[in-house]
């Protein structure tokens, strides 16, 4: 039986540990012993371990006992944690979505002879896998992803709940958004270019620029138009921009009475309660991936993949944990079954290019009732 450690016992990390425990021996590690004991009380089969990933020496010593590492730490810890894991000579699947370029660790991973598969969530993640698959079979010209996780019950003013740390959400709202237009990389502020878009089962949502292309900017430079936009209920962007433009996301410390505090720390503390997703609170994930290009017959073809997923009552698992976490556990099982053996750092698009990997991941998700529905249109000359 494979011995796996999951770093990070948040909502997604816990869901991954439970899914992997069906076929493997799993240890869930986190700095918070309370969080670990809460999960252990409900799922005694999961081993728990209090661990500080910032203690590199202890982390690398701990990893010696495991065959595979799953990294689900907050984004600001992700790059250094992955680097430590690679230095320890351990294969790893990651969903921490850190801001640094994971490909910078490729040479180290090759030297260590290990495989690191990064950005294995829903987006980034599945949209990369879909793009990688069709990039091998078509001359793609256009790629767009619209994606968001939303509460089923709206609560004024933000109409939003986060299944992960608010600091990671704020990072998404402050990090400049990069997209590709006519072959050129365009950089714009996040929260810009708002558009209203209609979705079945949800209705009208607003989309805005976010920095979700990540590695695709470097691995798919031949695609002339690429964009990723985040989805929220209408009105959300305006309230967030008020906070952003008023300085509430600033990291520069200010004096409050006799104490120094950064507005970002203060705002994160407030929004933690405002955005905290309840353990059994119903929410949903919606995504639309659109690809366009020339097929092997010289015809212009468009593929659209739609995802709509809800909180699962049977397993008491959030939709974002299911769509994000099960993509990562699919990749982990795919790797453990020997379907991908290359060494180095690999974003999902370099996994999806292989048909056997693409089909394995889609089937794995389908078994867990996470379904991507495809439509295609051919424009005859």
C-alpha positions in Angstrom: 0.0 0.0 0.0 1.3 3.4 -1.0 2.2 5.8 1.9 1.0 9.3 1.1 1.2 12.5 3.1 -1.1 15.5 2.5 0.3 18.8 3.6 -2.5 21.1 4.6 -5.7 20.1 6.4 -8.0 22.8 5.0 -11.3 22.0 3.3 -9.6 20.8 0.1 -6.6 19.1 1.7 -9.0 17.1 4.0 -11.2 16.1 1.1 -8.1 14.8 -0.8 -6.9 12.9 2.2 -10.3 11.1 2.5 -10.5 10.3 -1.2 -6.9 8.9 -1.2 -7.5 6.9 2.0 -9.8 4.5 0.0 -6.8 2.8 -1.6 -3.7 4.2 0.2 -2.3 4.8 3.7 -2.7 8.5 4.2 -1.3 11.0 6.8 -2.8 14.4 7.0 -0.4 17.1 8.2 -1.1 20.6 9.4 0.2 23.2 11.9 -3.3 23.3 13.5 -3.8 20.4 15.9 -7.4 21.4 16.4 -8.1 21.1 12.7 -6.4 17.7 12.5 -8.2 16.3 15.6 -11.6 17.6 14.2 -11.1 15.5 11.1 -9.7 12.5 13.0 -12.8 12.4 15.2 -14.9 12.0 12.1 -12.6 9.8 10.1 -10.4 7.6 12.4 -8.7 5.8 9.5 -6.8 9.0 8.6 -3.4 9.4 10.3 -2.7 12.9 11.5 0.6 14.8 12.1 1.2 18.3 13.5 3.8 19.8 11.2 5.2 23.2 10.4 6.1 23.2 6.7 8.3 26.4 7.3 10.7 24.2 9.3 12.5 22.9 6.3 14.8 20.5 8.2 11.9 18.8 10.1 9.7 18.8 6.9 12.3 17.0 4.9 13.1 14.5 7.6 9.4 13.7 8.0 9.0 13.1 4.2 11.5 10.3 4.3 8.7 7.9 5.4 6.4 8.7 2.5 6.1 7.6 -1.1 4.2 10.6 -2.5 3.5 14.1 -1.2 0.3 16.1 -1.9 0.8 19.8 -1.3 -2.3 21.8 -0.3 -0.8 24.7 1.8 -1.8 28.3 1.4 -0.4 30.0 -1.8 2.2 32.2 0.0 3.8 29.0 1.4 3.5 26.9 -1.8 6.7 27.6 -3.7 9.2 27.1 -0.8 7.2 24.0 0.4 7.4 22.5 -3.1 11.1 23.3 -3.3 11.7 21.6 0.0 9.8 18.5 -1.1 11.8 18.3 -4.3 15.1 18.8 -2.4 14.0 15.8 -0.3 13.7 13.7 -3.4 10.0 13.1 -3.1 7.4 13.0 -5.9 4.7 15.6 -5.4 1.3 16.7 -6.7 0.5 20.4 -5.8 -2.6 22.6 -5.6 -1.2 25.5 -3.6 -1.3 27.9 -6.6 1.6 30.0 -5.6 2.4 33.2 -7.5 6.0 32.1 -8.4 6.7 30.3 -11.6 6.8 26.6 -10.9 8.9 25.9 -14.0 11.8 27.6 -12.2 12.1 24.3 -10.2 12.2 22.1 -13.2 16.0 21.7 -13.3 16.1 20.9 -9.6 13.4 18.2 -10.1 15.3 16.7 -13.0 18.5 16.6 -11.0 16.7 14.9 -8.1 15.0 12.5 -10.6 11.5 13.2 -9.3 8.1 14.2 -10.8 6.4 17.4 -9.6 2.9 18.0 -11.0 1.6 21.4 -10.1 -1.6 23.5 -10.4 -3.7 20.4 -10.2 -7.1 22.0 -9.4 -10.1 23.0 -11.4 -8.7 26.2 -12.8 -5.7 26.1 -12.9 -5.9 22.4 -13.4 -8.7 20.9 -15.5 -8.8 23.7 -18.0 -5.1 23.2 -18.6 -5.6 19.4 -19.0 -8.4 20.1 -21.6 -6.2 22.6 -23.4 -3.2 20.2 -23.4 -5.3 17.4 -25.0 -6.7 19.5 -27.8 -3.4 21.3 -28.5 -2.0 18.0 -29.6 -4.9 17.4 -32.0 -5.7 20.9 -33.5 -4.1 24.2 -34.4 -5.7 26.2 -31.6 -6.2 30.0 -32.0 -8.5 30.8 -29.1 -8.8 29.6 -25.5 -11.0 31.1 -22.7 -12.0 29.9 -19.3 -14.7 31.4 -17.1 -14.8 29.9 -13.6 -16.0 30.5 -10.1 -17.0 29.0 -6.8 -20.2 30.5 -5.3 -22.5 30.0 -2.3 -26.0 28.8 -3.1 -27.5 31.3 -0.7 -26.5 34.9 -1.3 -25.5 37.1 1.6 -25.2 40.8 1.2 -23.0 42.6 0.5 -20.4 40.3 -1.1 -22.6 37.3 -2.0 -19.5 35.2 -1.7 -18.0 32.5 0.5 -14.4 31.1 0.3 -13.6 27.4 0.8 -10.0 28.5 1.4 -8.1 31.4 3.1 -9.4 34.9 2.4 -5.8 36.0 1.9 -5.6 33.7 -1.2 -8.8 35.3 -2.5 -7.5 38.8 -2.0 -4.3 37.8 -3.8 -6.5 36.9 -6.8 -8.0 40.4 -6.6 -4.7 42.2 -6.4 -2.3 40.3 -8.6 -2.1 41.8 -12.1 -4.0 39.7 -14.6 -2.1 38.5 -17.7 -3.8 37.3 -20.9 -2.9 36.9 -24.5 -4.4 39.0 -27.3 -3.3 38.7 -30.9 -0.1 36.9 -29.8 0.8 39.6 -27.2 0.8 39.3 -23.5 -1.4 42.0 -22.0 -1.2 42.9 -18.3 -4.2 44.6 -16.7 -5.4 45.1 -13.1 -7.5 42.3 -11.7 -11.2 43.0 -11.5 -11.3 44.7 -14.8 -13.2 44.1 -18.1 -16.4 43.0 -16.2 -19.0 41.3 -18.4 -22.3 39.7 -17.6 -22.6 36.0 -18.7 -25.5 33.6 -18.6 -25.2 30.1 -17.2 -27.7 27.3 -16.9 -28.9 26.5 -13.4 -27.2 29.7 -12.1 -28.4 32.6 -14.2 -26.4 35.8 -14.7 -22.9 36.0 -13.4 -20.2 38.7 -13.8 -16.8 37.8 -15.1 -13.6 39.8 -14.6 -9.9 39.5 -15.4 -7.8 37.3 -13.1 -4.3 35.9 -13.4 -5.3 32.3 -14.1 -3.3 31.4 -17.3 -0.1 31.0 -15.3 2.2 28.4 -17.0 0.1 28.5 -20.2 1.8 31.8 -21.0 5.0 29.9 -21.3 4.0 26.4 -22.5 1.4 27.6 -25.1 2.9 30.8 -26.6 1.7 29.8 -30.1 -2.0 30.2 -29.2 -2.9 33.8 -30.2 -5.7 34.5 -27.8 -5.9 33.1 -24.3 -7.9 34.5 -21.3 -9.1 33.3 -17.9 -11.8 35.2 -16.0 -13.3 34.6 -12.6 -17.0 34.5 -12.0 -19.0 36.0 -9.1 -22.6 37.1 -8.6 -23.4 40.5 -10.0 -22.3 43.4 -7.7 -19.4 41.6 -6.0 -16.7 43.3 -8.1 -17.9 46.8 -7.2 -17.8 46.2 -3.5 -14.3 44.6 -3.7 -13.0 47.4 -5.8 -14.2 49.9 -3.2 -12.0 48.1 -0.6 -9.1 47.8 -3.0 -9.1 51.4 -4.2 -9.6 52.6 -0.6 -6.4 50.9 0.6 -7.8 48.0 2.5 -5.6 45.5 0.7 -2.4 47.5 1.3 0.5 45.7 3.0 2.1 49.0 4.2 1.6 49.2 8.0 -0.2 52.1 9.6 -0.4 53.2 13.2 -3.7 52.4 15.0 -3.6 53.8 18.5 -0.2 52.5 19.7 0.0 49.5 17.4 1.3 49.0 13.9 -1.0 46.9 11.6 -1.3 46.5 7.9 -4.7 47.2 6.3 -4.4 43.8 4.5 -4.1 41.9 7.9 -7.0 43.8 9.3 -9.2 43.3 6.2 -8.3 39.6 6.0 -9.4 39.2 9.7 -12.7 40.9 9.0 -13.3 38.9 5.7 -12.4 35.6 7.3 -15.7 35.7 9.2 -17.6 37.3 6.4 -16.4 34.9 3.7 -16.0 31.8 5.8 -17.8 28.8 4.2 -19.6 26.7 6.8 -18.6 23.1 7.1 -21.9 21.9 5.6 -22.9 25.1 3.7 -24.1 24.5 0.2 -22.1 26.0 -2.6 -21.4 25.4 -6.3 -18.7 25.5 -8.9 -19.3 26.6 -12.4 -16.8 26.6 -15.3 -17.0 27.1 -19.0 -13.9 26.3 -21.2 -14.0 27.3 -24.8 -11.4 26.3 -27.4 -11.3 27.2 -31.0 -9.0 26.3 -33.9 -8.4 24.4 -37.1 -9.0 20.6 -37.0 -7.1 18.0 -39.1 -9.6 18.4 -41.9 -8.9 22.1 -42.2 -12.3 23.1 -40.7 -12.8 25.7 -37.9 -14.0 23.8 -34.9 -15.1 25.0 -31.5 -15.3 22.9 -28.3 -17.0 24.0 -25.2 -16.7 22.1 -21.9 -19.2 23.0 -19.1 -19.0 22.1 -15.5 -21.7 22.6 -12.9 -21.1 21.0 -9.5 -22.8 21.3 -6.1 -22.0 20.5 -2.5 -22.3 16.7 -2.0 -24.6 15.8 0.8 -23.6 12.1 0.8 -20.0 12.7 1.5 -20.5 16.2 3.1 -17.8 17.6 0.7 -17.9 21.1 -0.7 -18.0 21.5 -4.5 -14.8 23.4 -4.6 -13.1 20.7 -2.6 -14.5 18.1 -5.0 -13.7 19.8 -8.2 -10.3 21.0 -7.1 -9.2 18.1 -4.8 -10.4 15.2 -6.9 -8.5 16.5 -9.9 -5.4 16.4 -7.8 -6.2 12.9 -6.4 -6.9 11.7 -10.0 -3.5 12.9 -11.0 -1.9 11.3 -8.0 -3.5 7.9 -8.7 -2.7 8.2 -12.4 1.0 8.8 -11.5 1.0 5.9 -8.9 -0.4 3.6 -11.6 2.5 4.4 -13.8 0.6 6.3 -16.6 3.0 9.2 -16.4 6.7 8.6 -15.7 8.6 11.7 -16.9 10.9 13.6 -14.5 10.8 17.3 -13.8 8.1 19.9 -13.1 4.9 19.5 -15.1 1.9 21.8 -15.2 -1.4 20.0 -16.1 -1.4 20.9 -19.8 1.7 18.7 -20.2 -0.2 15.9 -18.6 -3.4 16.3 -20.6 -1.5 16.1 -23.9 -1.4 12.3 -23.3 -4.7 10.7 -24.2 -4.4 8.0 -21.7 -3.9 10.6 -18.9 -6.7 12.8 -20.2 -9.2 9.9 -20.3 -8.1 8.6 -16.9 -8.6 12.0 -15.2 -12.1 12.6 -16.7 -13.2 9.0 -15.8 -11.9 9.4 -12.3 -13.9 12.6 -11.8 -17.0 11.1 -13.4 -16.8 8.2 -10.9 -17.1 10.9 -8.2 -20.0 12.6 -10.1 -17.9 15.6 -11.2 -18.9 15.8 -14.8 -17.6 17.9 -17.7 -20.1 18.1 -20.6 -18.7 18.8 -24.1 -20.4 20.4 -27.1 -18.6 21.0 -30.4 -19.4 23.0 -33.5 -17.8 22.7 -36.9 -17.9 25.7 -39.3 -17.7 24.2 -42.8 -15.7 26.2 -45.4 
